Each structure stands twice: as C-alpha cells, then as structure tokens.
C-alpha cells in the first residue's frame, strides 16, 4: 500500500455528504473547503447567498463539489426542509457541522433581554435543533455519522466581557457530550471543535487593541489562528480516522488553553 492509499483510507470522505450549517462564514467555510477537498459533497447552509457563491467557486476551483441551501439555523422546520432537500438531491447525510454563531461585548449590567435571547437563540438553540433534526436521521438510518458542533474557548472557561456568549458556548459543550453518550452505541459521534482566537466576522468587534494584547500574552504561539488551520481537526472528526472519538473537545488554539501563568 502506498502512503497516499494509506492516507486516503484514513481521511477520504469520497461518497459522503457533509452539511455545514454556518458554512457561509469564514471559519465554517474553510472547514467546508477541507471536507470537499477530502472528497465529500458539501452543502453550505446559511442566509447569505453571495458569500456562498464565492465559497462554492473556491471549492470548485480546488476540484470539490457542493451547493447552497438557504435556511435559518434556529428554525427547526427550515432545518427539516433542509434535510429533506439534501436527501432528495444528494441521497444521504454523513457529516453535520453546527457552526452558526453570534457574539457581543456588552457590559454585563447593560445586557438586555433581547440581546440575551438573540445570542442564546443562535448559539444554543441552533445547535440544539441541528442535533435534533440531523441526529434523529443519523440514529434512525443506522449507519453511523459524525456531528461536529463548533464550540469556543469560552465553553471551556468563561472569557471576560462576553457573558452571554460564554454561557451559550458552555451549554453547547455540555449538550454535545450528553448526546455523544446517548448515541454512542449507534455509532453517531458528537464532538466539539474548539477554535482558539481566529479573527472572524462575529468576533472582530470585540478584538480591541487591549484585548488583542491580552490574547497574545496568553497564547504561546503569539499569533491568531488562520481559518485553514481548522481543516485538519475537521477531517479527523468527520471520517474514519476519528472513528473512536466521541464526546471530545478538540482544541485548536496555538496553546492558549495550556497556558496558566
């Protein structure tokens, strides 16, 4: 067996279909590129068709294939419609990424009920519904599958200034581990991919100069992550190389979580 055949056996997603909720964003878009590069047919899910077109053009230029479906991650009926559309067009679902998210740096005493509900709705309810809809399909199909929920350093420990976001991500981590335990005998794996600090649309507004200084002081590699650096962990969790990994929090953070003093 050649080294290339060996790697293909470990990481190939040929013949698989991956649904990437939040795939029009920067981080999940890069993860979608990685899945397509490994052979999966990728379904980008979001509300911005122009961003989806740009990402799909890049995927096609790399030899991958995919398509876009507009859906609101927090609308369970739209997610059911998404599942139906994917099954009709692509015939199956094997990998699901729940990656829609929003953030805010509002001071604690100024957080309104509307803001609290908005962040919890997208970050927690969206993941919850995504797991319900696609998890039921994967469990009932009986052929296994992989659900990757996008967590956060704030899910491992509270981060200052982002109170509601931290609470929502901690809940995502807890839910993911609970479902991993629940579905383990069905070979439906549920894991959390935990990015460290990656500049993206949802967090740029909270990356003030003093906060960047603090982050760099706590990150041994002394830099932000690049979206493409999430691909390796994504492929590990998505396919056969990660067949015994479930309930895990896979951290990609340049050493941030290892730093104490």
C-alpha positions in Angstrom: 0.0 0.0 0.0 1.3 3.4 -0.9 1.5 6.3 1.6 -1.2 8.0 -0.5 -3.5 5.0 -0.3 -2.9 4.8 3.4 -3.9 8.4 3.9 -6.9 8.0 1.7 -8.1 5.1 3.8 -7.8 7.3 6.9 -9.2 10.6 5.8 -11.1 10.1 2.5 -14.7 11.3 2.5 -15.4 10.2 -1.0 -19.1 9.3 -1.4 -20.0 11.2 1.8 -22.3 14.2 2.1 -21.5 16.9 4.6 -24.0 19.6 5.7 -22.2 22.7 7.0 -24.6 25.0 8.9 -22.9 28.3 9.1 -20.9 27.4 6.0 -21.2 30.9 4.6 -19.0 32.2 7.4 -15.2 32.4 7.5 -14.3 29.5 9.8 -17.0 27.0 8.8 -16.4 28.0 5.1 -12.8 26.9 5.5 -13.9 23.7 7.2 -16.3 23.1 4.3 -13.4 23.5 1.8 -11.5 20.9 3.7 -14.4 18.4 3.6 -14.8 19.0 -0.1 -11.1 18.6 -0.7 -11.3 15.2 1.1 -14.0 14.1 -1.4 -17.2 15.0 0.3 -20.1 16.7 -1.4 -20.7 19.8 0.7 -23.9 21.6 1.4 -23.4 25.1 2.6 -26.2 26.4 4.8 -26.8 30.0 5.7 -28.6 33.1 4.6 -26.0 34.9 2.5 -26.1 33.5 -1.0 -23.4 35.8 -2.3 -20.9 34.6 0.3 -22.0 31.0 -0.5 -21.3 31.5 -4.2 -17.8 32.8 -3.5 -17.1 29.8 -1.3 -18.5 27.3 -3.8 -16.4 28.9 -6.6 -13.3 28.3 -4.5 -14.4 24.8 -3.7 -14.9 24.1 -7.4 -11.5 25.6 -8.2 -10.0 23.1 -5.8 -11.8 20.2 -7.6 -14.5 19.8 -5.0 -18.2 19.9 -5.3 -21.1 21.4 -3.3 -24.2 23.5 -3.4 -26.0 26.1 -1.3 -29.3 25.9 0.6 -30.7 28.9 2.4 -32.0 28.2 5.9 -32.2 29.8 9.3 -30.3 27.6 11.8 -32.8 28.4 14.6 -35.9 27.4 12.6 -36.5 23.7 13.2 -39.0 23.5 10.3 -36.4 25.0 7.9 -33.9 22.5 9.1 -36.3 19.7 8.4 -36.8 21.2 5.0 -33.0 21.3 4.6 -32.7 17.6 5.5 -35.4 16.7 3.0 -33.7 18.8 0.3 -30.3 17.2 0.9 -31.8 13.6 0.8 -33.7 14.4 -2.4 -30.7 15.9 -4.1 -27.7 14.1 -2.6 -29.3 10.9 -1.2 -27.7 10.9 2.2 -26.1 12.8 5.1 -22.9 11.6 6.8 -21.4 14.7 8.4 -23.1 17.7 10.0 -21.3 20.8 11.3 -23.3 23.1 13.5 -21.4 26.4 13.3 -23.8 29.3 13.2 -22.9 31.8 16.0 -23.1 35.5 17.1 -21.2 37.4 19.8 -21.4 40.6 21.8 -19.2 42.5 24.2 -22.0 44.4 26.0 -21.1 45.2 29.7 -23.0 42.8 32.0 -25.4 45.3 33.6 -26.3 46.6 30.1 -27.3 43.3 28.5 -30.9 43.4 27.6 -33.3 40.5 27.4 -33.5 40.9 23.7 -29.7 40.6 23.3 -29.5 37.7 25.7 -32.3 35.8 23.8 -30.7 36.6 20.4 -27.3 35.1 21.4 -28.8 32.1 23.2 -31.2 31.5 20.3 -28.4 31.4 17.6 -25.6 29.8 19.6 -27.5 27.2 21.6 -30.9 26.7 20.1 -29.4 26.5 16.6 -27.1 23.7 17.7 -29.8 22.0 19.7 -32.2 21.9 16.7 -29.5 20.9 14.3 -28.6 18.0 16.5 -32.3 17.1 16.9 -33.1 17.1 13.2 -29.9 15.5 11.8 -29.2 13.4 14.8 -32.6 11.7 14.5 -31.9 11.0 10.9 -28.4 9.5 11.6 -29.6 7.4 14.5 -32.6 6.0 12.6 -30.6 5.4 9.5 -28.3 3.1 11.5 -25.1 3.6 9.5 -23.4 6.0 11.9 -22.3 9.5 11.2 -20.4 12.5 12.7 -21.8 15.7 14.2 -19.3 18.4 14.8 -20.5 21.3 17.0 -18.4 24.4 16.9 -17.5 25.4 20.5 -15.3 28.1 21.9 -12.6 28.7 24.4 -15.5 30.4 26.3 -17.1 27.0 26.5 -14.1 25.6 28.4 -13.9 28.5 30.8 -15.5 32.0 31.0 -14.0 34.7 29.0 -14.2 38.3 30.2 -16.6 40.8 28.5 -18.7 38.2 26.6 -21.0 37.0 29.3 -24.0 35.6 27.3 -21.7 34.2 24.6 -19.7 32.3 27.2 -22.8 30.9 28.8 -24.2 29.8 25.4 -21.0 28.0 24.4 -20.6 26.3 27.8 -24.1 24.9 27.1 -23.1 23.7 23.6 -20.1 21.8 25.1 -22.4 20.2 27.7 -25.1 19.2 25.2 -22.5 17.7 22.8 -21.0 15.4 25.5 -24.5 14.4 26.6 -25.5 13.5 23.0 -22.2 11.7 22.4 -23.0 9.4 25.4 -26.6 8.9 24.2 -25.8 7.9 20.7 -22.5 6.1 21.1 -23.9 2.6 20.5 -25.5 3.9 17.3 -22.0 5.0 16.1 -23.3 8.5 15.8 -20.3 10.5 17.1 -20.8 14.0 18.5 -17.7 16.2 19.2 -16.9 19.8 19.8 -14.3 21.5 17.7 -12.9 24.4 19.8 -11.2 27.2 17.9 -8.9 29.4 19.8 -8.7 33.0 18.7 -9.4 33.2 14.9 -10.4 36.7 13.6 -13.8 36.3 12.0 -16.9 38.4 11.3 -18.6 37.6 14.6 -15.7 38.5 16.9 -13.8 41.3 15.2 -15.9 43.9 17.1 -14.6 42.6 20.4 -10.9 42.4 19.4 -10.0 45.8 20.8 -6.2 46.6 21.0 -6.0 45.9 24.7 -7.8 42.6 24.3 -5.5 41.6 21.4 -2.5 42.3 23.7 -4.1 40.1 26.4 -4.8 37.3 24.0 -1.3 37.3 22.6 0.2 37.3 26.1 -1.8 34.1 26.8 -1.1 32.4 23.5 2.2 30.6 23.4 2.4 30.7 19.6 1.9 34.5 19.7 -0.5 34.8 16.8 -4.1 34.4 15.8 -5.1 31.2 14.0 -5.9 31.1 10.3 -9.2 29.5 9.2 -7.4 26.8 7.2 -5.8 25.6 10.4 -9.1 24.1 11.4 -9.2 21.7 8.5 -7.0 19.0 9.9 -9.1 18.6 13.1 -12.3 18.8 11.0 -11.2 15.9 8.8 -10.1 13.9 11.9 -13.5 14.2 13.5 -15.5 13.8 10.3 -14.2 10.5 9.0 -12.8 7.1 9.7 -9.6 8.4 11.3 -11.7 9.6 14.2 -13.9 6.5 14.4 -13.3 6.1 18.2 -13.6 9.8 19.1 -16.8 11.0 20.6 -17.7 13.4 23.3 -14.3 15.1 22.8 -13.4 18.7 22.9 -10.7 19.1 20.2 -8.9 22.3 20.8 -7.1 24.2 18.0 -5.7 27.3 19.8 -2.0 27.7 19.5 -1.5 26.6 23.1 -4.0 29.1 24.7 -5.7 26.5 26.8 -2.4 25.1 28.0 -1.3 28.4 29.4 -1.6 29.1 33.1 1.0 31.7 34.3 
